Amino acid sequence: MLWSMASLDEDKLKAIKSLEERLRKPVLAFSSLDVDPDNLKEDELIQIKELEDELGVALVAIHK
């Protein structure tokens, strides 16, 4: 299972903003993705790491 930033409708966003105001702290919302990471060969891992470094993001190869 992986997690990504949640897509929020206006009502959910308002509820989170209200909580942030009460807590006086930012709150992040995540949604789960039902996927499994794939097993990669060393050269595939190197390619992923190179692109992660170039793009400044984390990448995960998953099973189709």
C-alpha positions in Angstrom: 0.0 0.0 0.0 1.2 3.5 -0.9 0.0 6.9 0.2 -0.4 10.1 -1.9 -1.8 13.6 -1.3 -5.6 13.4 -1.0 -7.9 15.0 -3.5 -10.4 17.0 -1.4 -13.8 18.5 -2.1 -14.7 21.9 -0.7 -16.3 20.5 2.4 -13.3 18.3 3.4 -10.9 21.2 2.7 -13.0 23.5 5.0 -13.0 20.8 7.8 -9.2 20.4 7.5 -8.7 24.2 7.5 -10.9 24.5 10.6 -8.8 21.8 12.4 -5.6 23.6 11.4 -6.9 26.9 12.9 -7.8 25.1 16.2 -4.4 23.3 16.3 -2.5 26.2 15.0 -0.5 23.7 12.9 -0.6 22.7 9.3 -2.3 19.3 8.5 -1.6 17.2 5.5 -4.3 14.8 4.0 -3.3 11.5 2.4 -5.2 8.8 0.6 -4.1 5.2 0.3 -3.4 3.4 -3.0 -3.9 -0.3 -3.2 -0.7 -1.2 -5.1 2.3 -3.4 -4.5 5.9 -2.3 -5.3 7.6 -4.4 -8.0 10.9 -6.2 -7.5 13.5 -4.5 -9.6 16.9 -5.4 -11.0 19.9 -3.4 -9.9 20.1 -1.5 -13.2 16.4 -0.6 -13.0 16.9 0.7 -9.5 19.8 2.8 -10.7 17.6 4.3 -13.5 14.9 5.1 -11.0 17.3 6.7 -8.6 18.8 8.9 -11.4 15.4 10.1 -12.4 14.4 10.8 -8.8 17.5 12.9 -8.3 16.8 14.8 -11.6 13.1 15.4 -10.8 13.4 15.8 -7.0 10.6 13.3 -6.3 10.3 9.8 -5.0 9.4 7.1 -7.6 8.0 3.6 -7.0 7.7 1.0 -9.7 4.5 -1.1 -9.1 3.1 -4.4 -10.4 0.8 -4.0 -13.4 
